[in-house]
Amino acid sequence: MELTTIWFLLVAVLFTGYFILEGFDFGVGMLLPLLGRDDRQRRVLINTIGPVWDGNEVWLITAGGAMFAAFPEWYATLFSGFYLPLLLILLALIARGVAFEYRHKRPEATWKRRWDHAIFWGSAIPALLWGVAFANIFRGVPLDADHEYVGGLVDLLNPYALLGGLTTLGLFLTHGAVFLALKTTGDIRHRAGTLAVTLGAGTAVAAVAFLTWTLTIRANPAAVVLAAGAALALLGALAAARVRREGWAFTGTALAIALAVATLFTALFPNVMPSTGDPAGTLTATNAASTPYTLKIMTWVAVVFTPIVLAYQSWTYWVFRKRIGVQNIPQH
C-alpha cells in the first residue's frame, strides 16, 4: 500500500474518531437547556463530559496537523476556500471551551445563563457546519487549474451541503442524548433516553436521505455497503434506546457516525477535493501529497506515538466511567 493511501486512511480515521467523541460532546452541549431543568441538573450534564471534552478535541488538532503535513495542497485549498465556516467553527469552539472553564466562577444565575448560551451555540454551530463542510468536500467545489477556490459562500450553502449539516446536527444530538442516558441516573437518564428515540427518528430520515443522495453523486460497492451499515446501525441504536439498553444504543450511534464518515471517504478516494469547475483543479491523494520522504518520517512518528495517545485516552474514559446524578452535585 502506498504511503499516500495510508495517510489518506489515517486522516479519515482521525476525523472519524473526532466526530464520534466530539459528537456526543456537541450533543450534550446542545441538550443543556432542554434536559437541564435547574442548575444542579445542568451541572450534571456538564460533568458527564467535563473530564474528556478537551481530550476529544485533540483528535481535530491531530487530524488538521496530519492533513497539513501529509497533504499540504488539500489543507491549503480547504482552509482558504472554507475560511469563513471554519473560522466560525473555531470561534464557537473557543467560546465553548471558555464557557466550561468560567461558568462556575461566579454564583449569579445571570452569569451562568450567559455561559450556558455559549455552550449551546458553541456546540450547535460546529455540529451544523462540520456537516456542511464535509458534504462540500465530497460533492466538490469550484477550483481552478491552480487548485484555488474560485467560488463564494453561497456555493457552499447548496441543498446537499445543508442536508449534510442537518444530518450531522441530528446525529450529534441523538448521540449526545444516548450518551447522557448511559452516564446519568434518575430523571435525567429517563428523559435523555426518551429524547434519544424521538430525535433519532427524525435523524434517521435525514441520514438516509443524505446517504442516498451521496451515493448518487459518486459511489463504489464498498461505499454502498458502508452506507447501508450506517443506516442499520442507527436503527439498531434506536431499538436499543427504546428498551433502555444504553450501552448498545451508544455503540450503535457511534458505529452509525463511523460508517457514515467512512462512506464519504471511501467514495471520495482517490480524490481528496473534487473540482466542479476545471477538471484539472481536482485534488487527489497523489497530487496533493507531500514528498515520499516526509510521509515516511511521519509514518514512523505515527507508529510510535499513536498507541500512546490511544492508551492514555482509553485510560481516561475508564477512570471516569461511572454514572453521575444530582446526588453527586453539592448545593451552593
C-alpha positions in Angstrom: 0.0 0.0 0.0 1.3 3.4 -1.0 2.1 6.0 1.8 -0.4 8.4 0.3 -3.1 5.9 0.7 -2.0 5.1 4.3 -2.2 8.8 5.2 -5.5 9.2 3.5 -6.8 6.4 5.6 -5.2 7.9 8.8 -6.8 11.3 8.1 -10.1 9.5 7.7 -9.7 7.6 10.9 -8.8 10.8 12.8 -11.8 12.7 11.6 -14.0 9.6 12.3 -12.7 9.5 15.9 -13.2 13.2 16.3 -16.8 13.0 15.1 -17.6 10.1 17.4 -16.0 11.6 20.5 -16.8 15.2 20.0 -20.1 14.3 18.6 -21.6 13.4 21.9 -19.9 16.4 23.4 -21.7 18.6 21.0 -24.9 16.7 21.7 -24.6 17.3 25.4 -24.0 21.0 24.9 -27.0 21.4 22.7 -29.2 19.5 25.1 -28.1 21.5 28.1 -31.1 23.9 28.1 -33.6 21.1 27.2 -32.6 18.4 29.8 -31.1 20.7 32.5 -34.2 22.0 34.3 -32.2 23.7 37.1 -28.6 24.5 37.8 -27.8 21.2 39.5 -29.1 19.2 36.6 -27.2 21.4 34.2 -24.1 20.8 36.2 -24.7 17.0 36.0 -24.8 17.3 32.2 -21.6 19.3 32.0 -19.9 17.0 34.4 -20.6 14.0 32.2 -18.2 15.4 29.6 -16.1 17.6 31.9 -13.1 15.2 32.2 -13.0 14.3 28.4 -14.2 17.2 26.2 -10.8 18.8 25.8 -9.1 15.5 25.1 -11.7 14.8 22.4 -10.7 18.0 20.6 -7.2 16.7 20.3 -8.5 14.4 17.5 -9.3 17.5 15.5 -5.9 19.1 16.1 -4.2 15.9 15.1 -6.4 15.5 12.0 -5.6 19.0 10.9 -1.9 18.5 11.6 -1.9 15.3 9.7 -3.7 16.9 6.7 -1.2 19.9 6.8 1.9 17.6 6.8 0.7 14.8 4.5 -1.5 16.7 2.1 -0.4 20.4 2.1 -2.3 21.2 -1.1 -5.5 19.8 0.3 -5.0 21.7 3.6 -4.3 25.0 1.8 -7.2 24.8 -0.6 -9.6 23.7 2.1 -8.7 26.3 4.7 -8.6 29.1 2.2 -11.8 28.2 0.4 -13.7 27.3 3.5 -12.2 30.2 5.5 -15.5 31.7 6.9 -17.2 28.4 8.0 -14.0 27.1 9.5 -13.5 30.4 11.3 -17.0 30.2 12.7 -16.3 26.7 13.9 -13.0 27.8 15.6 -14.7 30.8 17.3 -17.6 28.6 18.5 -15.1 26.0 19.9 -13.2 28.8 21.7 -16.4 30.2 23.2 -17.5 26.7 24.3 -14.2 25.9 26.0 -14.1 29.3 27.8 -17.7 28.7 29.0 -16.8 25.3 30.5 -14.0 26.9 32.5 -15.8 30.1 33.6 -19.3 29.0 34.2 -18.7 28.1 37.8 -16.6 31.1 38.7 -19.5 33.2 40.0 -22.8 32.1 41.7 -25.1 34.5 40.0 -27.8 32.9 37.8 -27.4 35.6 35.1 -23.7 34.8 34.9 -24.3 31.1 34.5 -27.1 31.6 32.0 -24.8 33.6 29.7 -22.2 30.8 29.7 -24.9 28.2 29.1 -25.8 30.1 25.9 -22.2 30.0 24.9 -22.1 26.2 25.5 -25.2 25.7 23.4 -24.2 27.8 20.4 -20.6 26.7 20.7 -21.9 23.1 20.3 -24.6 23.7 17.7 -22.6 25.8 15.2 -19.8 23.2 14.8 -22.3 20.4 14.7 -24.1 22.0 11.7 -21.1 23.4 9.9 -18.9 20.3 10.0 -21.7 18.5 8.0 -21.8 21.4 5.6 -18.0 21.4 5.1 -17.6 17.6 4.6 -20.6 17.5 2.2 -18.9 20.1 0.1 -15.6 18.3 0.2 -17.3 15.2 -1.1 -19.6 16.9 -3.6 -16.8 19.1 -4.9 -16.3 22.9 -5.2 -15.2 25.3 -7.9 -11.4 25.1 -8.2 -9.2 26.4 -11.0 -6.2 24.7 -12.5 -4.0 26.0 -9.7 -6.3 24.3 -7.1 -7.5 27.7 -5.9 -11.1 28.0 -4.7 -13.0 30.4 -7.0 -16.5 30.2 -5.6 -18.2 32.2 -2.8 -20.0 31.5 0.4 -23.3 30.9 -1.5 -21.6 28.0 -3.4 -21.0 26.3 0.0 -24.7 26.6 1.0 -26.1 24.3 -1.6 -29.0 22.0 -0.8 -26.8 18.9 -0.5 -24.4 20.6 1.9 -27.3 21.9 4.0 -28.8 18.5 4.3 -25.4 17.2 5.4 -25.3 19.9 8.1 -28.8 18.9 9.3 -27.7 15.2 9.3 -24.6 15.8 11.5 -26.7 18.1 13.7 -29.3 15.4 14.2 -26.7 12.6 14.6 -24.8 14.5 17.3 -28.0 15.4 19.2 -29.0 11.7 19.2 -25.5 10.6 20.1 -25.4 13.1 23.0 -28.8 12.0 24.3 -27.8 8.4 24.3 -24.5 9.3 26.0 -26.4 11.1 28.7 -28.7 8.2 29.2 -25.6 6.0 29.6 -23.8 8.3 32.0 -26.6 9.7 34.3 -29.1 8.4 36.8 -32.7 9.1 37.8 -34.9 11.6 36.0 -32.2 12.8 33.6 -31.4 9.3 32.5 -35.0 8.6 31.8 -35.7 11.8 29.9 -32.5 11.5 27.9 -33.4 8.0 26.8 -36.8 9.1 25.7 -35.5 12.1 23.8 -32.9 9.9 22.1 -35.6 7.8 20.5 -37.6 10.9 19.4 -34.6 12.7 18.0 -33.3 9.6 16.4 -36.4 9.0 14.3 -36.0 12.4 12.6 -32.3 11.9 12.3 -32.7 8.5 10.6 -34.9 10.1 7.9 -32.3 12.9 7.3 -29.4 10.4 7.3 -31.0 8.0 4.9 -31.8 10.9 2.5 -28.3 12.3 2.8 -26.6 8.9 2.2 -28.8 8.1 -0.7 -28.0 11.5 -2.3 -24.3 10.9 -1.6 -24.3 7.6 -3.5 -26.0 9.3 -6.5 -23.0 11.8 -6.7 -20.3 9.1 -6.7 -20.2 5.6 -5.3 -18.5 2.2 -5.3 -19.6 -1.1 -3.9 -17.7 -0.6 -0.7 -19.4 2.8 -0.1 -22.8 1.3 -0.7 -22.2 -1.4 1.9 -20.9 1.2 4.4 -23.9 3.4 3.9 -26.3 0.5 4.4 -24.4 -0.4 7.5 -24.6 3.2 8.8 -28.4 3.2 8.4 -28.8 -0.2 10.1 -26.5 0.8 13.0 -28.7 3.9 13.6 -31.9 1.9 13.5 -30.3 -0.6 15.9 -29.3 2.2 18.2 -32.9 3.5 18.3 -34.2 0.0 19.0 -31.8 -0.4 21.9 -32.6 3.0 23.3 -36.3 2.2 23.3 -35.7 -0.8 25.6 -33.2 1.2 27.7 -30.1 -0.7 26.6 -28.0 2.4 26.7 -24.6 0.7 26.2 -25.8 -1.0 22.9 -27.5 2.3 21.9 -24.3 4.3 22.3 -22.4 1.6 20.4 -25.0 1.9 17.6 -24.9 5.7 17.3 -21.0 5.6 17.4 -21.0 3.0 14.7 -23.5 4.9 12.6 -21.3 8.0 12.7 -18.2 6.0 11.9 -19.8 4.2 8.9 -21.3 7.4 7.6 -17.9 9.1 7.6 -16.3 6.0 6.1 -18.9 6.1 3.3 -17.8 9.6 2.4 -14.1 8.9 2.4 -14.4 5.6 0.6 -16.5 7.1 -2.2 -14.2 10.1 -2.4 -10.9 8.2 -2.8 -8.6 8.7 -4.7 -9.8 12.3 -4.8 -9.5 14.5 -1.7 -11.3 17.6 -3.1 -13.0 17.3 -6.5 -13.4 20.3 -8.7 -16.8 21.2 -10.1 -15.2 23.7 -12.4 -11.9 23.0 -14.2 -11.3 19.2 -14.1 -7.6 20.0 -13.8 -8.2 21.6 -10.5 -9.3 18.3 -8.8 -7.0 17.4 -5.9 -6.2 13.8 -5.4 -4.2 11.8 -2.8 -1.3 11.9 -5.2 -1.1 15.5 -6.4 -1.9 17.0 -3.0 0.6 14.9 -1.1 3.9 15.8 0.5 7.2 14.2 -0.7 7.7 10.4 -0.1 10.5 11.2 2.4 8.2 13.4 4.5 5.4 10.8 4.5 8.0 8.1 5.6 9.2 10.1 8.6 5.6 10.9 9.6 4.6 7.3 9.4 7.3 6.3 11.9 6.2 9.1 14.2 2.6 8.0 14.0 3.6 4.4 14.7 5.4 5.4 17.9 3.0 8.0 19.3 -0.5 6.9 18.2 -0.7 3.9 20.6 0.5 6.1 23.5 -2.3 8.7 22.8 -4.9 6.0 22.4 -3.9 4.2 25.6 -3.9 7.4 27.6 -7.4 8.5 26.3 -8.8 5.0 26.9 -7.5 5.1 30.5 -9.2 8.5 31.0 -12.6 7.1 29.9 -12.1 4.1 32.1 -11.4 6.2 35.2 -14.5 8.4 34.6 -16.8 5.5 33.5 -19.3 5.7 36.4 -22.8 7.3 36.2 -23.5 10.6 38.0 -26.7 12.3 39.1 -27.9 15.2 41.1 -27.0 13.4 44.3 -23.3 13.8 43.3 -23.6 17.6 42.9 -23.4 19.7 46.1 -25.8 22.5 46.5 -24.4 26.1 46.6 
